[in-house]
Amino acid sequence: MKTVEDFVVLLRDELALSVSAEDLDRGLDSVESWDSVHLLALCTALERETGRPLSLAAVLEAPTLQALYRLAVAP
């Protein structure tokens, strides 16, 4: 996973979320069907796709899907 488009595809395919790139800056509480199970599934998918662990503290502080994407792809 390298691009925002890849991330959106992952959200749609892995989590069955109906989102677009334009939705990534919305607060997580406004993402339709979002819950803690989605967060855990997304973390697992991101770690698998990137081959790197995510900081749980940083993940829990992320206010948007865009912030989670940045955590996953940050150098």
Summary of the structure (lengths in Angstrom):
residues: 75
radius of gyration: 10.9
end to end distance: 13.3
largest distance: 30.0
contacts: 185
relative contact order: 0.20
helix: 64%
strand: 3%
